[in-house]
Amino acid sequence: MIKVLFFARLREQLDTEMLEFEAGPELPDIAAIIKLLKQRGDNWIEVLGDEQMVLVALNQEMTDASAAVNDGDEVAFFPPVTGG
């Protein structure tokens, strides 16, 4: 299984904290997971559509959508952190 987590405003906007997907050849990388998530509807497209507005981590390491995923991996999506 691949665990997909959502943090901060993404969790609130999507009303979802975590999803799990069966690992396999249909989900070779994070881009495939994003594509699958966008199929859930307009709200998902809006939140995940602008990849520059969403950060992603694979097993708690920052990465991008091209990163390969494997069974047992954890993918986390969260908004960019800003400060002042």
C-alpha distances in whole Angstrom, upper triangle without the diagonal:
4,6,10,13,16,19,23,25,22,20,24,24,21,21,17,16,12,10,6,6,5,5,9,13,13,11,13,13,14,17,15,12,16,17,15,16,19,19,19,23,25,24,21,23,26,23,21,24,26,24,27,26,23,21,18,16,14,13,16,18,20,19,20,18,19,16,14,10,8,5,5,7,9,11,14,17,20,24,26,28,32,35,38
4,6,10,13,16,20,22,19,18,21,21,18,19,15,14,10,8,5,5,6,6,10,12,12,9,11,11,10,14,12,10,13,15,13,13,17,17,17,21,23,22,18,20,23,20,18,21,23,20,23,23,19,18,14,13,10,10,13,15,17,16,16,15,16,13,12,8,7,6,5,5,6,7,11,13,17,20,23,25,28,31,35
4,7,10,13,17,19,16,14,18,19,16,16,13,11,7,6,5,7,9,10,13,16,15,12,14,13,12,15,14,11,13,16,14,13,17,18,17,20,22,20,17,20,21,19,17,20,22,19,22,21,17,16,13,12,10,10,12,14,16,16,16,15,17,15,14,10,10,9,7,6,5,6,8,11,14,18,21,22,26,29,32
4,7,10,14,15,12,11,15,15,13,14,10,8,6,5,6,8,11,12,15,17,16,12,14,12,10,13,12,9,10,13,12,10,14,15,14,17,19,17,14,16,18,15,13,17,18,16,18,17,14,13,10,10,9,10,12,14,14,14,14,13,16,14,14,11,12,12,11,9,6,5,6,8,11,15,17,19,23,26,29
4,7,10,12,10,8,12,13,11,12,8,6,5,7,9,11,15,15,19,21,19,16,18,15,12,15,15,12,12,16,14,12,15,17,15,18,19,16,14,16,17,14,13,17,18,16,18,16,13,12,10,10,10,11,11,13,14,15,15,15,18,16,17,14,15,15,13,11,7,6,5,6,9,12,15,17,20,23,26
4,7,8,6,5,9,10,8,9,7,5,6,9,12,14,18,18,21,23,21,18,20,17,14,16,16,13,12,16,15,12,14,17,15,16,17,14,12,15,15,11,11,15,15,14,16,13,10,10,10,11,12,13,13,15,14,15,15,15,19,18,19,17,19,19,17,14,11,9,6,5,6,9,13,14,17,20,24
4,6,6,5,8,10,10,10,9,7,9,12,15,18,21,22,25,27,25,21,23,20,16,18,20,16,15,19,18,15,17,20,18,19,19,16,14,17,16,12,13,16,16,15,16,13,10,10,10,11,14,14,13,15,14,16,17,17,21,19,21,19,21,21,19,17,13,11,8,6,5,8,11,11,15,17,21
4,5,6,7,9,10,11,11,9,12,15,19,21,25,25,28,30,28,25,26,23,20,21,23,19,18,21,21,18,19,22,20,20,19,16,15,17,16,12,14,17,17,16,16,13,11,12,13,14,17,18,16,18,16,18,19,20,23,22,24,23,25,25,23,21,17,15,11,9,6,7,10,10,13,15,18
4,5,5,6,8,9,10,11,14,16,20,22,26,27,29,30,28,25,27,24,20,21,22,19,17,20,20,17,17,20,18,18,16,13,13,15,13,10,12,15,15,15,15,11,10,12,14,16,19,20,19,20,18,20,20,20,24,23,26,24,27,27,25,23,19,16,13,10,8,7,10,11,13,15,18
4,5,5,6,8,8,9,11,13,16,18,22,23,26,27,24,21,23,20,17,17,19,16,13,16,16,13,13,16,14,15,14,10,10,12,11,7,9,12,13,13,14,10,9,11,12,14,17,18,17,18,17,18,17,17,21,21,22,21,23,24,23,20,16,14,10,8,6,7,11,12,15,18,21
4,6,5,6,5,5,8,11,15,17,21,22,25,27,25,22,24,21,18,19,20,16,15,18,17,13,15,17,15,15,15,12,11,14,13,10,12,15,16,16,17,14,12,13,14,15,17,18,17,19,18,19,19,19,23,22,23,21,23,23,21,19,16,14,11,9,8,10,14,15,17,20,23
4,6,5,7,8,12,14,18,21,24,26,29,30,28,25,27,25,21,22,23,19,18,20,19,16,16,19,16,16,15,11,12,15,13,11,13,16,17,18,19,15,14,16,17,19,21,22,21,23,22,23,22,22,26,25,27,25,27,27,25,23,20,17,14,12,11,11,15,16,18,20,23
4,6,8,10,13,15,18,20,24,26,28,29,26,24,26,24,20,20,21,18,16,18,17,14,14,16,13,13,12,8,9,11,10,7,11,13,14,16,17,13,13,15,16,19,21,23,22,23,22,22,21,21,24,25,26,25,27,27,26,24,20,18,15,12,11,11,15,17,18,21,24
4,5,8,10,11,15,17,21,22,25,26,23,21,23,21,18,18,18,15,13,15,14,11,11,13,10,10,10,7,7,10,10,8,10,13,15,16,18,15,13,15,16,18,20,21,21,23,21,22,21,19,23,23,24,22,24,24,23,21,18,16,14,11,12,13,16,18,21,24,27
4,7,10,11,15,18,21,23,26,28,25,23,26,24,20,21,21,18,16,18,17,13,14,16,12,13,13,10,10,14,14,11,14,17,19,19,21,18,16,18,18,20,21,22,22,24,23,24,23,22,26,25,26,24,26,25,24,22,19,17,15,13,14,15,19,20,22,25,28
4,6,8,11,14,18,20,23,25,22,20,23,21,18,19,19,15,15,17,15,12,14,15,12,13,15,12,11,14,15,12,13,17,19,18,21,18,15,17,16,17,18,19,19,21,21,22,21,20,23,23,23,21,22,21,20,18,15,14,12,11,12,15,18,20,23,25,28
4,7,11,14,17,19,22,25,23,20,22,20,17,19,19,16,15,18,16,13,16,18,15,17,18,15,13,17,17,14,15,18,20,19,21,18,15,16,15,15,16,16,16,19,19,20,20,20,23,22,22,19,20,20,18,16,13,12,10,10,11,14,17,18,21,24,27
4,7,10,14,15,19,21,20,17,19,18,15,17,17,13,14,16,14,12,15,16,14,17,18,16,14,17,18,15,15,19,20,19,21,19,16,16,14,14,14,14,15,18,18,19,19,18,21,19,19,16,17,16,14,13,10,10,9,10,12,15,19,20,23,26,30
4,7,10,13,16,18,16,14,17,16,14,16,15,11,12,14,12,10,13,14,12,15,18,16,13,16,18,16,15,18,20,19,22,20,17,17,15,15,15,15,16,19,19,19,19,17,20,18,18,15,15,14,13,12,10,10,10,11,14,18,21,23,26,29,33
4,7,9,13,15,14,12,15,14,13,16,14,11,13,15,12,11,15,15,14,17,20,19,16,19,21,19,17,20,22,21,24,23,19,19,16,15,14,14,16,19,20,19,19,17,19,18,16,13,13,11,10,10,9,10,12,13,17,20,23,25,29,31,35
4,6,9,12,11,9,12,12,12,14,11,9,12,13,10,10,14,14,14,17,20,19,16,18,21,19,17,20,22,21,24,23,20,20,17,16,14,15,18,20,20,19,19,16,18,16,14,11,11,9,10,10,10,11,13,15,18,22,25,27,30,33,37
4,6,10,9,8,11,13,13,15,13,11,14,15,12,13,17,16,16,20,23,23,20,21,24,23,20,23,25,23,27,26,23,22,19,18,16,16,20,21,22,21,20,18,19,17,14,11,10,8,10,11,12,13,16,18,22,25,28,30,34,37,40
4,7,8,6,8,10,12,14,11,10,14,15,13,14,18,18,18,22,25,24,21,22,25,23,21,23,25,22,26,26,22,21,18,17,14,15,18,19,20,19,18,16,16,14,11,8,6,5,8,9,11,12,16,18,22,25,27,29,33,36,40
4,5,6,7,10,12,14,11,11,15,15,13,16,19,18,19,23,26,26,22,23,26,25,22,24,26,23,27,27,24,23,20,19,16,17,21,21,22,20,19,17,16,15,11,9,8,8,11,12,14,15,18,20,24,27,29,32,35,38,42
4,5,5,9,12,13,10,12,15,14,13,16,18,18,20,23,26,26,23,23,26,25,22,23,25,23,26,27,24,24,21,20,18,19,22,22,23,20,19,16,14,14,11,10,9,11,14,14,17,17,20,21,25,28,30,33,36,39,43
4,6,9,11,11,7,9,12,11,10,13,15,14,17,20,22,23,19,20,23,22,19,20,23,21,24,25,23,22,19,20,18,20,23,23,23,20,18,15,14,14,12,11,11,12,15,15,17,16,19,20,24,26,28,31,34,38,41
4,6,8,8,5,6,10,10,9,11,14,14,16,19,21,21,18,18,21,20,17,18,20,18,21,22,19,19,16,16,14,16,19,19,19,16,15,12,11,11,9,7,9,10,13,12,13,12,15,16,20,23,25,28,31,34,38
4,7,8,7,8,11,12,12,14,16,17,19,22,24,24,20,20,23,22,18,19,21,18,21,23,20,19,16,15,13,15,18,18,18,15,13,11,9,9,6,6,7,10,13,12,14,13,16,17,21,23,25,28,31,34,38
4,5,6,7,9,10,11,13,15,16,18,21,22,22,18,18,21,19,15,17,18,15,18,19,16,15,12,12,10,13,16,15,14,11,10,7,6,5,4,5,8,11,13,11,12,10,13,14,17,20,21,24,27,31,34
4,5,5,6,9,10,10,12,14,16,18,19,19,15,15,17,15,12,14,14,12,14,16,13,12,9,10,9,12,14,13,12,9,8,5,6,6,7,7,10,13,14,11,10,8,10,10,14,16,18,21,24,27,31
4,5,5,6,9,10,11,13,15,17,18,18,14,13,16,15,11,11,13,10,13,15,13,13,11,12,12,16,17,16,14,11,8,5,6,8,9,10,13,16,17,14,14,11,13,12,15,17,18,22,25,28,31
4,5,5,6,9,10,11,13,16,17,18,14,14,17,16,12,13,15,13,17,18,15,16,13,15,14,17,19,18,17,14,12,8,9,10,10,10,12,14,16,14,14,12,14,14,17,19,21,25,28,31,35
4,5,5,6,9,10,11,14,16,16,12,12,15,14,11,13,15,13,16,17,14,14,11,13,12,15,17,17,16,14,12,9,11,11,10,9,12,13,14,12,12,9,11,11,15,17,19,22,26,29,33
4,5,5,6,9,10,12,13,13,9,9,12,11,7,9,11,10,13,13,11,12,10,13,13,16,17,17,16,14,11,8,11,12,13,12,15,17,18,15,14,11,11,10,13,15,17,20,23,27,30
4,5,5,7,9,11,12,13,10,9,12,12,9,10,12,12,15,16,14,15,14,16,17,20,21,21,19,17,14,10,12,14,14,14,17,18,20,18,17,14,15,14,17,18,20,24,27,30,33
4,5,5,7,10,13,13,10,10,14,13,11,12,15,15,18,18,16,17,15,17,17,19,21,22,21,18,16,13,15,15,15,14,16,17,18,17,16,14,15,14,17,19,22,25,28,32,35
4,5,6,8,10,10,7,8,11,10,8,10,13,13,17,16,13,15,14,16,16,19,20,21,19,18,16,13,16,16,16,15,17,18,18,17,15,12,13,12,14,16,19,22,25,29,32
4,5,6,7,8,5,5,8,9,7,8,11,12,16,15,13,16,15,18,19,22,22,23,21,19,17,14,17,18,19,18,20,21,22,20,18,15,15,13,16,17,20,23,25,29,32
4,5,8,10,8,8,11,12,11,11,15,16,19,19,17,19,19,21,21,24,25,26,24,22,20,17,19,20,20,19,21,22,23,21,20,18,18,17,19,20,23,27,29,33,36
4,7,8,6,8,11,11,11,12,16,17,20,19,17,19,19,21,22,24,25,26,25,23,21,18,21,22,22,20,22,22,23,21,20,17,17,16,18,19,23,26,28,32,35
4,6,6,6,9,10,11,11,15,17,20,18,17,20,20,23,24,26,27,28,26,25,22,20,23,24,24,23,25,26,26,25,23,20,19,17,19,19,23,26,28,31,34
4,5,5,6,9,10,10,13,15,18,16,16,20,20,23,25,27,28,28,26,25,22,20,23,25,26,25,27,28,28,26,24,21,20,17,18,18,21,24,26,29,32
4,5,5,6,9,10,12,14,17,15,14,17,18,21,23,25,25,26,24,23,21,19,23,24,25,24,27,27,27,25,22,19,18,15,15,15,19,21,23,26,29
4,5,5,6,8,11,12,15,13,12,15,15,18,20,22,22,23,21,20,18,16,19,20,22,21,23,24,24,21,19,16,15,12,13,14,17,20,22,26,29
4,6,5,5,9,11,14,12,12,15,16,19,21,24,24,24,22,20,18,15,18,20,22,21,24,25,26,23,21,18,17,14,15,15,18,21,23,26,29
4,6,5,8,10,12,11,11,15,16,20,22,25,24,25,22,21,18,17,20,22,24,24,26,28,28,25,23,19,17,14,14,13,16,19,20,24,27
4,6,7,9,11,8,8,11,13,16,19,21,21,21,19,18,16,15,19,20,22,21,24,25,25,22,19,16,14,10,10,10,13,16,18,21,24
4,6,6,9,8,7,10,11,14,16,19,19,19,17,15,13,11,15,16,18,18,21,23,23,20,17,14,12,9,10,10,13,16,18,22,25
4,6,9,8,9,12,13,17,19,22,22,22,19,17,14,12,15,18,20,20,23,25,26,23,21,17,16,12,13,13,14,18,20,24,26
4,5,6,7,10,12,16,19,22,21,20,17,16,13,12,15,18,20,21,24,26,27,23,21,17,16,12,12,11,12,16,17,21,23
4,5,5,7,9,13,15,19,18,17,14,12,9,9,12,14,17,18,21,24,24,20,18,15,13,10,11,10,11,14,16,20,23
4,6,7,10,14,17,20,18,17,13,12,10,11,14,16,19,20,24,26,26,22,20,17,15,12,11,9,9,12,14,17,20
4,7,10,14,17,20,18,17,14,14,12,13,16,18,21,21,25,27,26,23,20,16,14,10,9,6,6,10,12,15,18
4,7,10,13,16,15,14,11,11,10,11,14,15,18,18,21,23,22,19,16,12,10,6,6,5,6,10,12,16,19
4,7,10,13,12,11,8,8,8,9,13,13,16,16,19,21,20,17,14,10,8,6,5,6,6,9,12,16,19
4,7,10,9,8,6,6,6,8,11,10,13,12,16,17,17,13,10,7,6,5,6,9,9,12,16,19,22
4,6,5,5,4,5,8,9,12,9,12,11,14,15,14,10,8,6,5,7,9,11,12,13,17,20,23
4,5,5,6,6,9,10,11,8,9,8,10,12,11,7,6,5,7,9,12,15,16,17,21,24,27
4,6,8,10,12,13,14,11,11,10,10,12,9,6,5,6,8,11,14,17,18,19,22,25,28
4,7,9,12,14,16,13,14,13,14,15,13,10,8,8,8,10,12,15,15,15,19,21,25
4,6,10,13,14,11,13,13,15,16,15,11,10,9,9,11,13,15,14,15,19,21,24
4,7,10,12,10,13,13,16,18,17,13,12,10,9,10,11,12,12,13,16,19,22
4,7,8,7,10,11,14,17,17,13,12,10,10,11,12,14,13,15,18,21,24
4,6,6,10,11,15,18,18,15,14,11,11,11,12,14,13,16,19,22,25
4,6,8,10,14,17,17,14,13,10,11,11,13,15,15,18,21,25,28
4,6,9,13,16,18,15,15,12,14,14,17,18,19,22,24,28,31
4,7,10,13,14,11,12,10,12,13,16,18,19,21,24,27,31
4,7,11,12,10,11,11,14,15,19,21,22,24,28,31,34
4,7,9,6,8,8,12,14,18,21,22,24,28,31,34
4,6,6,9,10,14,17,20,24,25,27,31,34,37
4,6,9,11,15,18,21,25,27,28,32,35,39
4,7,10,13,17,20,23,25,27,30,33,37
4,7,10,13,17,20,22,23,27,30,33
4,7,10,13,17,19,20,24,26,30
4,7,10,14,16,17,21,24,28
4,7,10,12,14,18,21,24
4,7,10,12,16,19,22
4,7,9,12,15,19
4,6,9,13,16
4,6,10,13
4,7,10
4,7
4
